[in-house]
């Protein structure tokens, strides 16, 4: 059988709570919802970190941001880090990336230069989009469209948007790929619904009176939480007495990008109806008012870490039940290993996730841990306070965050889905808390987290744990490209280490 094709569709700042299929009504995400009906929806999928460049690093390399290089925005991938484009191109695939990249270490828009592994004829990052706009159009896009009236006055249509131009190129690629013999990998990466929320006015008008429910976190006083969250909330100045927000441009843009995703799905069905897998997700979410906070930053709340993840297999793939919902937690780190396994390619030991094929077929593992992190927002300035190292884990309904410089957090999402009550000092959760703590520490040491130190172990609520000062040697796991790793003491190749997702070697 021929190798499968892959289409990866990604939005920006679109948490699971911004997609109708995940339970929030009235969002206008009918094409994504229909995709869930034809595919498999992961109920608990998490980004590696709720910041753009680091999140993209995890998704497109299968390696955590602190190891891949971009542990903050505008930091580049390491020179020895390979993307999925490089891996699939080397395996004979035609790989194209269309849309926002934000992984070259330059700026928000990019350089316009296509990195290795992707077809330069289809490369269309933010710089490429800017090059197509006049000076007046750039000024309009970046700051002149603040209201529905602005959108109407300037007659903004779909053709003006980055999203629509991405769709044009995606259709062209799929049409050309259908004529060739090589399997393909297409990534379509939308900036929308990220600010500045550019969309035709009719989409925003639909949400002029829409009230988005924030949930119980709208009333979070942040009592017992890290002090910097209270500082962040004070700087945000957001208070919602009734627990709802009205943001017509944001939710209009959210529905607009859904329609643009629909164009790509239609093109996929038209030009590649067989043997094509479609994977949809987002880099992270948007907190817009929950816990009194705005944007995304040094926190791991579900609003910004829980992302949509929908996988639609080819119709001829019979091992997956359409419309099924998977409760097993998943991570962006699992996407690349799954794609490699589906293509019959080796999954190198350096990849931290695991392929989800058995889970897609119904082999549920609800106690599977997924890990998250935060380091800093970006390097140019101190947005959201600067350096706030956090390591976290979700497992079996519980989430633990180790805030290295501040108060740690523990939440029971089964009883407290809004993550309002911090249980870190609740004696009824000591056993579960310590086990999660051990998982975080074991993983930090196993994957060679460069920020690891005994201070992650030395927490005020944890007594009697032996601190790790003289750990064992951990060579860089094999990535399928680098020459053997030589041991310092012997001058001979090491055996290497396979990173296991559960935090054990």
SULWO-V6329 format. One line per field, one symbol per residue. burial: + if it has 16 or more other ideal C-beta (glycine too) atoms within 10 Angstrom, else -. A space follows every 50 residues. Layout:
BEGIN
burial=???
END
This chain:
BEGIN
burial=--++++++++++++++++++++-+--+++-+++-++--++++++++++++ +++++++++++++++++++++++++++---+++++++++-+-++++++++ ++++++-+++-+-++-+++--+++++++++---------++--++--+-- +----+-+-++++++++-+++-++-++-----++++++++++++-+++++ ++++-++--+-+-++-++++-+--++-+++-++--+-+-+--+-+-++++ +++++++++++++++-++--++--++++++++++++++++++++++++++ ++++++++++++++-----+-----+-+++++++++++++-++-+-++++ ++++++--++-------+++++++++++-----+---++++++++-++++ +++--++++++++--+-+++++++----++-+++-++-+++++++++++- -+---++-+--+-----+------+-++++-------------+-++-+- +-+--
END
